[in-house]
Amino acid sequence: MTKKPLHVALISCILTLLGVFLVFNFMPSEKKIERQLHRMYNTDDPQFRRSMGVLLGPPILEGNQVDVLLNGEQIFPSMLKAIREAKHTITLETYIYWSESIGQEFTQALIERARAGVKVHVMLDFIGSMKMDDTAMNAMKQAGVQLQRYHKPVWWKFTRLNNRTHRKVMVVDGNIGFTGGVGIADQWRGAGQDKEHWRDTHFRVVGPVVGQMQAVFADNWTKATGAVLDGPHYFPPLKAQGGHAAQMFSSSPSGGSESMLLMYLMAITAAQDTIHLSSSYFVPDELTIHALVAAAKRGVKVKIITPGEDIDSDLVRIASRERWGALLEAGIEIAEYQPTMFHVKALVVDSLMVSVGSTNFDNRSFSLNDEANLNVIDRAFAAEQVAIFDKDWAHARRITLQAWQQRPWTEKAAGELVSLVGNQL
């Protein structure tokens, strides 16, 4: 047997150690939830609300008004109006922010307010903002905008790139909040009318829960910069503005990555009548599949909308479709949205509890990213979301169990391969 030269063996050893280092650093550091939850209450049981507000936290607050904004034609004008009318503070945390026409509008609005003396803080994910040019970022900084790129890579912490802030949270003057699925890029403009304009939903919020939205931003800002945002311009007294009970719920690998998954599992396990899930990236793990199947078997009507062929990640769609078998066999209805890319992220349970925000139904959102969802418990608000879901369903193509079973062998093989990296999707 030929003996390897020493330098070849040494290089092989170094590469092996490097591979082990990368594998362990890109894996979630916290223990995963391993067992299906026991069903102890329904969504209309007071215990459900107590558990959502105590076990998970923060508390559910009364007196909020949450308004729905559909697609860019409603979302961007409302956000820009709030920015342009800001008197004291603007805090914006987002994943996608690109130097396109809508990006330029936001940049100019933020610059104008900073020059007017408003304290403007912008947190951009490093990966998500890579298509933003340096000119725009430098212009904001020169105007007084405090701009931070989340987890900008440095060689001794390179693997933290895998932990991204996927949150979409904006708060103006501490009393108007926005959250949902939209990114600041031109594909979100318009009304979802064609392949170049995506379908998405965002929410405008006033009332006491806006303080929780501000706290979500402030937490990441402190972690990233070491600076604490406090005082009445960030956290003013907030009066009741409406009749919605709500909480702003967040998760992060540095402070409870599995809590978002637990929140979803608790809601699914408590369901007694219906589950309406809009999911732009639907790659459920086994525990979530079991929870959805168990709900269907006890008589809950489960309907799921995902993107069709118009999707910005073919790998996600392949991995998603690979996991539909048990769901379809249980009678769960799944349909693919046809007009354009479907980027909505919303869960409605029993036409009572609604969870909306940045979270995708995949391992990346449940374990790797920083996420934030607004949970609303209100029948009228939930009924409005179901009506919107039904309109989207009318533009989706339902996938039957037979059609899924008869999908091409190439798709089945691709699904097996992509599943090997499913924990990174």
DAUR-V832532 format. One record per backbone hydrogen bond with DSSP energy under -1.0 kcal/mol. NH is the residue of the N-H (numbers start at 1). CO is the residue of the C=O. E is the energy in kcal/mol with one decimal. If there is no record, write none. Layout:
# DAUR-V832532
nh=(NH;NH)
co=(CO;CO)
e=(E;E)
This chain:
# DAUR-V832532
nh=(9;10;11;12;13;14;15;16;17;18;19;20;21;22;23;24;25;26;45;48;49;50;51;52;53;54;56;61;64;65;67;69;71;73;74;75;76;78;79;80;81;82;83;84;85;86;90;91;92;93;94;98;99;100;104;105;106;107;108;109;110;111;112;113;114;115;116;117;118;119;121;122;123;124;125;126;129;130;132;137;138;139;140;141;142;143;144;145;146;148;150;152;157;160;161;162;163;166;169;170;171;172;173;175;176;177;178;179;181;184;185;188;189;197;198;199;202;203;204;205;206;210;211;213;214;215;216;217;218;219;220;221;222;223;224;225;226;234;235;241;244;246;247;249;251;255;262;263;264;265;266;267;268;269;270;275;276;277;278;279;283;289;290;291;292;293;294;295;296;297;298;299;300;301;303;304;305;306;311;317;318;319;320;321;322;323;324;328;329;330;331;332;333;335;336;337;338;343;346;347;348;349;350;352;353;354;355;356;357;358;362;366;367;368;369;370;371;373;374;375;376;377;378;382;383;384;385;386;387;388;389;390;391;392;393;394;395;396;397;399;404;405;406;407;412;413;414;415;416;417;418;419;420;421;422;424;425)
co=(5;6;7;8;9;10;11;12;13;14;15;16;17;18;19;20;21;22;42;45;45;46;47;48;49;50;51;246;244;206;204;202;200;190;71;71;72;74;75;76;77;78;79;80;81;83;119;171;121;169;123;184;131;98;100;101;102;103;104;105;106;107;108;109;110;111;112;114;113;88;90;146;92;148;94;150;125;127;129;133;134;135;136;137;138;139;141;140;120;122;124;149;154;157;158;159;160;370;93;178;91;176;89;172;172;205;170;203;201;96;183;185;186;194;187;341;69;179;67;177;65;207;208;209;210;211;212;213;214;215;216;217;218;219;220;221;222;231;231;63;64;61;375;373;371;252;258;259;260;261;262;263;264;265;266;301;348;303;346;305;361;285;286;287;288;289;290;291;292;293;294;296;295;273;275;333;277;335;309;313;314;315;316;317;318;320;321;324;325;326;328;327;302;304;397;306;395;199;278;355;276;353;274;349;349;376;347;374;345;372;360;362;363;364;364;164;251;249;356;247;354;245;352;378;379;380;381;382;383;384;385;386;387;388;389;390;392;393;336;334;400;401;402;404;408;409;410;411;412;413;414;415;417;418;419;421;422)
e=(-2.2;-2.4;-2.3;-2.4;-2.3;-2.4;-2.6;-2.1;-2.4;-2.5;-2.5;-2.4;-2.5;-2.6;-2.4;-2.4;-2.1;-2.0;-1.2;-1.5;-1.0;-2.2;-2.9;-2.3;-1.8;-2.1;-1.5;-3.3;-2.2;-2.6;-2.9;-2.8;-2.6;-2.5;-1.6;-2.6;-1.5;-1.2;-2.2;-2.9;-2.2;-1.9;-2.1;-2.7;-1.4;-1.6;-2.4;-2.5;-2.5;-2.9;-2.2;-2.6;-1.4;-1.9;-2.7;-1.7;-2.3;-2.6;-2.6;-2.2;-2.6;-2.5;-2.4;-1.9;-2.3;-2.5;-1.1;-1.5;-2.4;-2.8;-3.0;-2.8;-3.4;-2.9;-1.7;-1.9;-1.7;-1.4;-1.8;-1.5;-3.0;-2.2;-1.9;-2.2;-2.7;-1.4;-1.2;-2.6;-2.9;-3.0;-3.2;-1.1;-1.9;-1.4;-1.7;-1.8;-1.8;-2.4;-2.5;-2.1;-2.5;-2.6;-3.1;-2.0;-1.3;-3.0;-2.3;-1.7;-2.0;-2.4;-1.4;-1.7;-1.7;-1.7;-3.8;-2.6;-2.6;-2.5;-2.5;-3.3;-1.9;-1.9;-1.5;-1.7;-2.5;-1.9;-1.9;-1.7;-2.9;-2.1;-1.4;-2.4;-2.4;-2.1;-2.3;-2.5;-2.3;-1.4;-3.0;-3.5;-3.1;-2.6;-2.1;-3.6;-2.2;-2.0;-2.3;-2.1;-2.1;-2.7;-2.5;-2.0;-2.6;-2.6;-1.6;-2.4;-2.8;-2.6;-3.2;-2.7;-2.5;-2.4;-2.6;-2.0;-2.5;-2.8;-2.6;-1.8;-2.2;-2.4;-1.2;-1.5;-2.4;-2.9;-2.5;-2.5;-2.6;-2.4;-1.4;-1.7;-2.4;-2.7;-2.7;-2.5;-1.6;-1.6;-1.3;-2.8;-2.4;-1.3;-1.5;-2.1;-2.6;-2.6;-2.7;-3.1;-2.3;-2.9;-2.2;-2.3;-2.6;-2.9;-3.0;-1.8;-2.1;-2.9;-2.7;-2.4;-1.2;-2.2;-1.4;-2.1;-2.3;-1.4;-2.9;-3.2;-2.1;-3.4;-3.8;-3.1;-3.1;-2.7;-2.2;-2.4;-2.5;-1.8;-1.7;-2.2;-2.1;-1.8;-2.4;-2.7;-1.6;-2.0;-2.9;-1.6;-1.4;-1.8;-3.2;-3.0;-2.2;-2.6;-1.6;-1.4;-1.8;-2.6;-2.3;-2.4;-1.9;-1.9;-2.8;-1.8;-1.3;-1.8;-1.3;-2.1;-1.2)
